[in-house]
Amino acid sequence: MGGDLHMGGLLLAVGLAAGAATLLGGWLALRLAGRIHLVLGFSAGAVIGVALLDLLPEAMTLGRDGAFGAATFVAGGFLAYLIVDRTLLMLAHGDAQHRGHFGAGSLTAHSLLDGLGIGLGFQASPAVGLALTVAVLAHDLADGVNTVNLSLTGSKNPVVARRWLWADAAAPLVGIGLSLLIRPPAGVLPLLIALFAGFFLYIGASELLPESHHRHPRVWTTVATVLGVALIWVVVRLAEG
């Protein structure tokens, strides 16, 4: 009984810490709205970095179908996001406001999976759970930045961006709670991770990168994108260490 209470308290603390890191990143993005082109460029690099350096290797490591199987689901996620995005654009006659919800919603769903992964990791062993916690906390700051930027890019409404930021901040705790209630079939989680890698590649390459360069086509915008990728590389390496 005491062990269960201790584990429950630890998981609650992890979920709250992940939410706090996300809120901090979102607050920074809102405060730096005057330099939105640089923030968007950084976000593009961070989203693409998470897809290629964090999610894709994790899917390949955890999955049973090898590198080609994981890459197939990445491509499937990319194409699925593209088809839905283009369909919504056509239905809305070119109005891209849905992206303020669609992209931010994808990041929020990813944060929920992060929490689910942490909870399942602690069920496997404390060492696995702690390793996943470090990895999630390390990129939650960028998650908050990206959620706000995607919402603002699509909706142009700070109120909508704040709502999605709070949803993203709560998602890891919800995911941890779900891990105590459900246990997904073996092999499903790596496939979901690969799908989200495809989603993020589309978001970064098709939405954030063009928007950042369109707003301010300067060298520093490109530098910000490179720094976004570099930060995720550093974070992943530290988490592995």
N, C-alpha and C positions, 0 to 999 in steps of 0.2 A: 504493500500500500504506500509506504513512504517513498519507494523508488518511483512509483507511478506519479506521485505528487511532484517529486523532484523533476522528473522528465517533463511533466506538464508545464511546470514553471519555466523550465529551460526553453521549451518550444514557444511559450508565450513571449518570453523575452526576445527570442530570435525574430518572431513575427513582428513585434513592436519595433525592433531595431531596423529591420528591413523597411518597414513603413516610414520610419523617421528619415532614413537615408533617401528614400524616394521623394519625400516631401521637401527635403533640403535641396535636392537637384531641381525640382520643379520651381521652388522659390527663386533659386538663382536664375533660371530661365526667364521667369516673369520680371525679375529685377533688371535683367540685361536686354529687355525688349528693344531698347534703342540701338543695340548692336546685333539685331536679329540675324543679319546675313552671316556674321561670324558664328553665332550660336547654331544656326541651321547647318552651316558647313561642318562644325564640330559634331553635331548630332548625326549627320550623314555618315561621317567616319566611324562614330561609335556604334551605330546600328549595323553597318556593314561589318565592322570588326567583331561584334557579338555574334553575327551570323557565321562568319568564316573561321574565327579563332576560338570561339567558345562553344556555340551550339553544334556546329558540324562535327568537330572532333569528339564531342560528348556523345553524339548520336552514333558515330562510327565505333566508339569504344563500347557503348552499352548494347548496341544492336547485334542481332544474330545473322544479319544478311550481308555483312561485310561493307566495304567502302562503296561499292556500286549500288547496293540496296539503299544505303543512307543517302547517297547522291540522287538517286531516283526520287526519293520522297522530298528532297530539297527542291528539285526541279518541279515536282508536282505542286509543292506549296507555292513556288514562284508563279507558276501558270494559273493556279487556282485564284490567287490574289489578283493577278492581272485580269482574268476573265470577269471576276466579280466587280473589280474597280471600273473596267471599261463598260460593263453592262449598266452599272449605276450611273456612270457619266452619260451614257446614251439616253437612259430613262429620264435623267434630269436635264437633258438638252445642254450638256456642257457645264452645268453648275457643279463645282467640285466640293461643295460644302460637306458632302457625306464623308470626305476624307478626314474631317475633323473628328468624326466618331469612329470610322472604320480602322484607321491606323492606330489611334489611341486605344481602341478596344482590343486590337491585336496585342499591343504591349501589355495591357492589363491582363489578358488571358495568359500571356507568357509569364507574368508575375505570379499568377495563381498556380501555374505549373511549377514555378520555382518553389513555392511554399509546399506544394504536394511532394516534390522531390526531396525537400529537406525532411519532411515528416517521415517519408518512406525510408530515407537514408538512416535516420535515427532508429527506425525499426530494425534495419539490417545490423547496424552497430554504431556506437557513439563516434568512432573514428570516421566512418563514412558520413554520418550526419554533420559532424563538425567541418569536414572538408567541403561539403556542399554549402554549408552556411557561409564559410569564408568566401567562396566563389560568388554566391548570390549577393552578399553584402557589398562585395567589391564593385559590382556593376550596377547596384541599385541607384546610386547617385546619377549615373548616366541615364538610367531608365526614367527617372523623374524629369530630367532635362528633355529627353526625347518625347515623352508623353505630352508635355506642355507644348513643345514645338510642333509636333504633328497636329495637335488639336487647333493651335493658333493658325497654322498654315491652311488648314481646311476651313475652319469655321470663322476665323477672324474675330472670335469672341472670347475674351479672357474668362468670362464666367463659365463657359463650356469647358475651357482648359482647366480651370480649378476643379470642376466637378470630376473630370477624368483623372486629374492628379490624385484626388482623394480616393477614387475607386482603385487606382493603381497601387496606392499606398496600403489600402486595406487588403488587396488581393493575396499577398503572401500569407497573411494570417488566416484568411479563409482557406487557402490551399493546405496549410498545416492542419487546420481543423478537419478538412475532408480526408486527410491521410489517416486520421484516427477512426474514420467511419468506413472507408472503402479501400480496397486493394485492387488496382487495375490489373488486368491479365498480363502475364509476362510478355515482354516484347512490345507493349503498346507505348510506353513512355518514350523510348528512343525514337519511335516513328513520329510521335507528336513533336518531339524536339527538332527532328529533321524538317518537318512541315513548317515550324516557326522560323527555322533558318531561311527557308525559301521566302516566307512572308517578309522577313526583315531585309533580305536582299532586294526585293522589289521596292519596299518602302524607301530604303536608302538610295537606290540607284534611280528610281523613277519619280520620287516625290521630293525628298530632301535635297539631293545633290542639284537637280535642275533649279529648284526654288532658290537655293542659297546663291547660285551663280547668277541667276536672273536678277535678283535683287541688288547684287553688288559684285559685278565681275572683276574682281581684283585678286592679286597674288595672295593676300592674306586670307581670303576665303578658302583658297586651296590649301594653304598652310593649316588652317583650322581643321579641315577634313583629315589631313595627314595626322595631325595631333590626336584627333578622335580615334583613329585606328591604332595609333601608337599607345594611347592610354589603355585601350582594351588589351593590347598585347602584354603590356606590363602587368595589368591586373591578373590576366590569366596565368602568366608565369609565376607571379607571387602566390596565387592560389594553389598552383601545382606544387610549389615549394613547401 
